[in-house]
Amino acid sequence: MFFALTDDQQAFAATVREFLADRFDLDAVRGVVEDPDGDGHPLTLWKGLAEQGALAVLVPEEHDGLGLGLLDAQVVARELGAGVAPGPWTTTVLAAEAVRLAGSPEQQARWLPALAAGETVGTVALRGEAGSWDGHSGRGITVDASGSHDAVRLSGTASPVDYPGVAGLVVVAATDHAGAPGLFLVEPGAQGLAVRDQRTYDGTARVGAVELADALAEALSGGTLAGGDAVSAVLARRAVLTAADLVGIAREALTRTVDYDRDRKQFGVPVGSFQAIKHTMADLHVGVTMAEHAVLFAAHAVDSNEAGDPATDIAVAVAKAKAADAAWAVTGAMIQFFGGIGFTWEHEAHFFYKRARRRAPLFGTADEHRERLAVLTMDR
């Protein structure tokens, strides 16, 4: 079977890529990186993404969205990874997905148009420190839910959470007294909600801990998915979008490294002509290409299959493992093969390296996803 992006999807990718090149290049990224006390949420970038429809990609048309699928969303994630772009695009898209999948028609009507237009920033608080990526069983969820459906109270801490400081809506995964997981909405300013900023070596992101002390919340209910199915569906989408970001990082880092080593000379010849470098670059290219296709197929599988389908779980695990390995390897090689300049603060190599290193283990390390594959394929 031949599988490739459609012309429309490729055009969507080109639009995002050109926007970043014209209006938020690496110099703009450096401005965010070198301002660690800032919120990491440049409005120029945010408004541009909203204008391009990137925030509305998964929102149904009846709620002012584009009504597309995860295969289209990963196109955006990949371009943002290639541009090491900061901002809460991923978290906002995932918050909208949580509302779309698990929310009632009233909840969807209230939140989805605002999230699609960029009027509201969303984030997702799905796990605790070192928590498992597998949410169906509730493992890794460190927030407890109590009270009635109309007056839910949440207690516990979710961490790390991307961009909680600028979010106008927080989707929280929590377990009830019986240990059953579910999704809940918490609005900033709710009594008992506190956000504690956390430092990260990846200057293209802002993270924090969402601390809940008997905070009032609203259960996401009435949608097509509920409970552990809803949590797992959001986690799967988070894993795929993170993998897409990673392959975007990996491909751009590899392209920049190859271009540089074609021009950089030692002993009167380009260093890229040396056998050791040529063979390494070839191996990395194969790894990145395999990861790119794995991510495409995982997104297609999520779009095509029902939640909890073992084939989808396998595709997601393969994609995340391959993407993490590829980004980890390529960004390390980028620093090495750029020579002395690659180790300096002034060079952009560390943007790619640090972003890849932080995101590679998020929502399942490569080893965790390989263990998951073993369970899915050999321990039915």
C-alpha positions in Angstrom: 0.0 0.0 0.0 1.3 3.4 -1.0 0.8 5.9 1.8 1.5 9.6 1.6 0.2 13.0 2.5 -2.4 14.5 0.2 -1.7 17.7 -1.7 -3.9 19.7 0.7 -1.9 18.3 3.7 1.4 19.2 2.0 0.1 22.7 1.2 -0.9 23.1 4.9 2.6 22.1 6.0 4.1 24.5 3.5 1.9 27.3 4.8 3.0 26.8 8.4 6.7 26.4 7.4 6.6 29.7 5.3 4.9 31.5 8.1 7.6 30.5 10.6 10.3 31.4 8.2 8.8 34.9 7.5 7.4 35.9 10.9 9.0 33.7 13.6 12.5 32.5 12.6 15.3 31.3 14.9 16.2 34.8 15.9 12.7 35.2 17.3 13.0 31.8 19.0 16.3 33.0 20.6 14.4 35.9 22.0 12.1 33.5 23.9 15.0 31.2 25.0 17.0 34.1 26.4 14.0 35.4 28.4 13.4 32.6 30.9 11.2 34.7 33.1 8.8 35.5 30.2 5.7 33.4 29.6 7.1 31.8 26.5 3.9 32.6 24.6 4.7 35.1 21.8 1.4 36.7 20.6 2.7 37.3 17.1 3.2 33.5 16.7 -0.1 32.7 18.4 -2.1 35.1 16.2 -0.5 33.8 13.1 -1.2 30.2 13.9 -4.8 31.1 14.6 -5.1 32.9 11.2 -3.6 29.8 9.5 -6.3 27.6 11.1 -3.6 25.6 13.0 -5.5 25.9 16.3 -8.8 24.8 14.7 -7.5 21.8 12.9 -9.3 19.2 15.0 -12.3 21.2 16.0 -15.6 20.2 14.2 -16.9 22.7 11.6 -20.1 23.3 13.6 -17.8 24.8 16.3 -15.9 27.0 13.9 -13.1 24.5 13.3 -11.7 22.8 10.2 -13.0 19.4 11.1 -9.8 17.6 10.1 -8.0 14.7 11.7 -4.8 13.9 13.6 -3.0 13.2 10.3 -3.5 16.9 9.5 -2.6 18.0 13.0 0.7 16.1 13.0 1.6 18.1 9.9 1.5 21.3 12.0 3.3 19.6 15.0 6.1 18.5 12.7 6.6 22.0 11.3 6.6 23.6 14.7 9.2 21.1 15.8 11.4 21.9 12.8 11.1 25.5 13.7 11.7 24.8 17.4 8.7 27.1 17.9 7.6 28.0 21.4 4.0 28.3 22.6 1.0 26.3 23.7 -0.2 25.0 20.3 -0.1 21.3 21.3 -1.7 21.8 24.7 -4.5 23.9 23.2 -5.2 21.4 20.5 -5.3 18.6 23.0 -7.6 20.5 25.4 -10.0 20.9 22.4 -9.7 17.2 21.6 -10.6 16.3 25.2 -13.7 18.5 25.0 -14.6 17.1 21.6 -14.2 13.5 22.6 -15.6 13.5 26.1 -17.6 16.8 26.5 -21.3 17.3 26.3 -22.8 19.4 23.5 -23.1 22.3 25.9 -19.4 22.0 26.9 -18.4 21.7 23.3 -20.4 24.8 22.4 -18.9 26.8 25.2 -15.2 25.9 24.8 -14.4 24.7 21.2 -15.0 28.0 19.3 -12.8 29.9 21.7 -10.0 27.3 21.6 -10.2 27.1 17.8 -9.9 30.9 17.4 -7.1 31.2 19.9 -9.2 33.3 22.2 -8.6 30.7 25.0 -5.4 28.9 25.6 -5.8 25.3 26.8 -3.5 22.9 28.6 -3.8 19.3 29.8 -2.7 18.0 33.2 -2.7 14.3 32.7 -0.1 12.7 35.0 2.2 13.1 38.0 5.9 13.2 38.3 7.4 10.2 36.4 3.8 9.0 35.9 3.0 6.3 33.4 1.7 7.4 30.0 -1.0 4.7 30.1 -4.1 6.3 31.5 -6.7 3.7 30.9 -6.0 1.9 34.2 -5.4 5.2 36.0 -1.7 4.5 36.5 0.3 7.6 36.6 -2.6 9.9 37.5 -2.0 11.7 40.8 -5.1 13.7 41.2 -8.2 12.5 43.1 -11.8 13.4 42.3 -14.5 13.5 44.9 -18.0 14.8 45.4 -21.1 14.6 43.1 -21.2 15.0 39.3 -22.4 18.6 39.7 -19.9 19.5 42.4 -16.6 17.7 41.7 -13.6 18.5 43.9 -10.0 17.7 42.8 -7.0 17.2 45.0 -3.4 16.4 44.0 -0.6 17.6 41.8 -0.1 17.1 38.1 3.4 17.7 36.8 5.0 18.6 34.5 2.3 20.5 32.6 3.1 22.7 29.6 2.0 26.3 29.7 -0.2 26.2 32.8 0.6 29.9 33.5 -1.1 31.2 30.4 -4.0 28.7 30.1 -7.6 29.8 30.3 -8.7 26.2 30.5 -7.1 23.2 32.2 -8.2 19.6 31.4 -7.2 17.4 34.3 -7.1 13.6 34.5 -8.2 12.3 37.9 -9.4 9.1 39.5 -12.5 8.7 41.7 -12.8 6.8 44.9 -13.0 3.5 43.0 -9.8 4.3 41.0 -11.7 4.9 37.8 -10.0 7.7 35.7 -11.8 10.5 34.0 -11.3 14.0 32.6 -12.3 17.3 34.3 -12.3 21.0 33.5 -10.8 23.5 35.8 -10.7 27.2 35.1 -8.0 29.6 36.2 -8.9 31.4 39.4 -10.8 28.5 40.8 -10.4 28.3 44.5 -7.9 25.6 45.5 -6.0 25.8 42.1 -2.3 26.9 42.2 0.3 26.9 39.4 3.9 26.5 40.4 6.5 27.4 37.7 9.2 24.9 37.0 12.5 25.6 35.3 13.5 23.5 32.3 16.6 23.5 30.2 14.4 23.6 27.1 14.0 27.3 26.6 11.4 26.8 23.9 8.8 25.7 26.5 7.4 26.8 29.8 6.3 24.1 32.3 4.9 24.0 35.7 3.0 22.0 38.3 -0.8 22.2 38.6 -1.6 21.9 42.3 -5.2 21.3 43.3 -6.5 21.4 46.9 -10.2 20.6 46.9 -10.5 22.7 43.7 -14.0 23.0 42.1 -14.1 21.2 38.7 -16.5 20.2 36.0 -16.6 16.6 34.8 -16.3 16.2 31.0 -19.2 13.9 30.2 -21.8 13.3 27.6 -19.4 12.8 24.7 -18.5 9.8 22.6 -15.8 8.7 25.0 -15.8 8.5 28.8 -13.6 7.5 31.7 -10.4 5.6 30.9 -11.2 5.5 27.2 -11.2 9.3 27.1 -8.0 9.6 29.0 -6.3 7.0 26.8 -7.5 8.7 23.7 -6.0 12.1 24.7 -2.8 10.4 25.8 -2.5 8.6 22.5 -3.0 11.9 20.6 -0.4 13.6 22.9 2.1 10.8 22.1 1.6 11.1 18.4 1.8 14.9 18.3 5.0 14.8 20.5 6.4 12.2 18.1 5.6 14.5 15.2 7.4 17.4 16.9 10.4 15.1 17.5 10.6 14.0 13.8 10.3 17.6 12.8 13.3 18.4 15.1 15.2 15.4 13.8 14.7 16.2 10.1 15.6 19.8 10.4 18.7 19.1 12.5 19.9 16.5 10.0 19.3 18.8 7.1 21.2 21.6 8.7 24.1 19.3 9.6 24.4 17.8 6.1 24.3 21.3 4.6 27.0 22.5 6.9 29.3 19.5 6.4 29.0 19.9 2.6 30.6 23.4 3.0 32.9 23.0 5.9 36.4 21.9 4.8 39.4 20.2 6.3 42.5 19.2 4.4 41.1 21.0 1.5 37.9 18.9 1.1 34.4 19.0 2.6 34.2 17.1 5.9 31.0 15.6 4.6 33.1 13.6 2.2 34.8 11.7 5.0 33.6 8.1 5.1 32.8 8.1 8.9 30.6 11.1 8.5 28.9 10.0 5.3 28.0 6.6 6.9 26.7 8.2 10.1 24.6 10.7 8.1 23.2 7.9 6.0 22.3 5.8 9.1 20.6 8.9 10.7 18.7 9.6 7.5 17.3 6.1 7.5 16.3 6.4 11.1 14.5 9.7 10.6 12.7 8.5 7.5 11.5 5.4 9.3 10.3 7.6 12.3 8.5 10.0 9.9 6.5 7.2 8.3 5.8 5.6 11.7 4.3 8.9 12.9 2.2 9.2 9.7 0.8 5.8 10.2 0.1 6.2 13.9 -1.9 9.4 13.2 -3.8 7.6 10.4 -4.5 4.7 12.8 -5.8 7.0 15.5 -8.1 8.7 12.9 -9.3 5.4 11.5 -9.7 3.0 14.4 -11.8 3.0 17.6 -10.2 4.0 21.0 -8.4 1.1 22.6 -7.9 -0.8 19.4 -4.7 -2.9 19.9 -3.5 -2.1 16.3 -3.7 1.6 17.1 -1.8 1.2 20.4 0.9 -0.7 18.5 1.2 2.1 15.9 1.4 4.8 18.6 4.0 2.9 20.5 6.2 2.3 17.4 5.9 6.0 16.4 6.9 7.4 19.8 9.8 5.0 20.3 11.2 5.6 16.8 10.7 9.4 17.0 12.4 9.6 20.4 15.4 7.6 19.2 15.8 9.5 16.0 15.6 13.0 17.6 17.9 11.9 20.4 20.6 10.6 18.0 20.4 13.3 15.3 20.5 16.3 17.7 23.5 14.8 19.4 25.2 14.3 16.1 24.4 17.9 15.1 26.4 19.3 17.9 29.3 16.9 17.2 29.4 17.4 13.4 29.1 21.2 13.6 32.5 21.1 15.3 33.5 23.7 17.9 30.7 26.2 17.0 28.1 23.5 17.7 28.9 23.6 21.4 28.5 27.4 21.8 25.5 29.3 23.1 25.5 31.5 20.0 24.7 28.5 17.7 21.2 27.2 17.3 22.2 23.6 17.7 21.3 23.6 21.4 17.7 24.7 20.7 17.2 21.4 18.8 19.2 19.3 21.2 17.5 20.6 24.4 14.0 20.4 22.9 14.6 16.9 21.7 16.0 15.8 25.1 13.1 17.1 27.0 10.4 15.8 24.7 11.8 12.4 23.9 10.7 10.9 27.3 7.4 12.7 27.5 4.3 10.4 27.5 6.5 7.3 27.4 10.2 6.9 26.8 11.3 4.8 23.9 12.0 1.9 26.3 8.6 2.2 27.8 6.9 2.1 24.5 9.0 -0.9 23.4 7.9 -2.7 26.6 4.3 -1.8 25.7 4.9 -3.3 22.2 6.1 -6.5 23.8 2.9 -6.7 25.9 0.7 -5.9 23.0 2.2 -8.4 20.6 3.4 -11.2 22.7 1.5 -11.1 26.0 -2.1 -10.9 24.8 
